[in-house]
Amino acid sequence: MGLIGHPSLKPTKGYHFPDGAYVEYEMGPAKLTDAEKDAMPNLLSKKMAELIEASAASEVIKLAFVGQLCQFSDNHVNYYCHFM
């Protein structure tokens, strides 16, 4: 989100499977207008196309599961997720 001008949006929940994918974000102190929200899918698609075209570096990470919880780190930041 930072690459499209919204660095304060933090991912909170996601679904990444072959039948579809989504990520929910916490708004934090910033509030987006309806126009900004409506523009996001196109901005994200454009930015992803640019990153793919540029062969941007990417990394696959392995999640460590403990029951229904998982933990992973990215740039020394720990993330936790819960599967229901």
C-alpha positions in Angstrom: 0.0 0.0 0.0 2.9 2.3 0.6 3.9 2.1 -3.0 0.5 3.6 -4.0 0.5 6.3 -1.4 -1.1 4.7 1.6 1.7 3.5 4.0 -0.5 3.8 7.1 -2.8 1.0 6.0 -1.7 -2.2 7.8 -2.8 -5.7 6.7 -4.8 -7.5 9.3 -6.4 -10.5 7.6 -5.9 -12.3 4.3 -7.1 -15.2 2.2 -4.7 -16.6 -0.4 -6.0 -19.6 -2.2 -6.5 -20.6 -5.9 -10.2 -19.7 -5.8 -9.5 -16.1 -4.9 -7.5 -13.8 -2.7 -8.0 -10.8 -0.6 -6.4 -8.8 2.2 -8.2 -6.7 4.8 -6.5 -3.6 6.1 -6.7 -1.6 9.3 -7.3 2.1 8.6 -5.2 3.5 11.4 -5.4 7.3 11.9 -5.8 8.0 8.2 -9.3 7.9 6.7 -9.8 7.3 3.0 -12.5 8.9 0.9 -14.8 6.8 -1.2 -13.1 8.0 -4.3 -9.7 6.9 -2.9 -11.1 3.4 -2.0 -12.7 3.1 -5.5 -9.4 3.9 -7.1 -7.3 1.4 -5.2 -8.0 -1.7 -7.3 -6.7 0.0 -10.4 -3.8 1.6 -8.7 -2.8 -1.8 -7.2 -3.1 -3.5 -10.5 -1.0 -0.9 -12.3 1.7 -1.0 -9.6 1.8 -4.8 -9.6 2.2 -4.8 -13.4 5.1 -2.3 -13.0 6.8 -4.5 -10.4 6.4 -7.7 -12.6 7.7 -5.9 -15.7 10.7 -4.7 -13.7 11.3 -8.2 -12.4 11.2 -6.8 -8.8 12.8 -9.0 -6.2 10.4 -11.2 -4.3 10.7 -13.7 -1.5 8.8 -16.8 -0.4 8.5 -17.2 3.3 7.4 -20.2 5.3 4.9 -19.8 8.0 5.4 -21.5 11.4 2.1 -22.9 12.6 1.2 -23.5 16.2 -2.3 -24.9 16.3 -4.4 -22.3 14.6 -1.8 -19.6 15.0 1.0 -18.7 12.7 4.0 -16.3 12.9 6.2 -14.9 10.3 8.8 -12.1 10.0 9.4 -9.6 7.3 12.3 -7.1 7.6 12.6 -7.9 11.3 8.9 -7.2 12.0 6.9 -10.1 13.4 3.4 -10.7 12.1 0.9 -13.1 13.7 -2.3 -14.5 12.1 -5.1 -16.7 13.3 -6.9 -19.2 11.3 -10.6 -20.0 12.1 
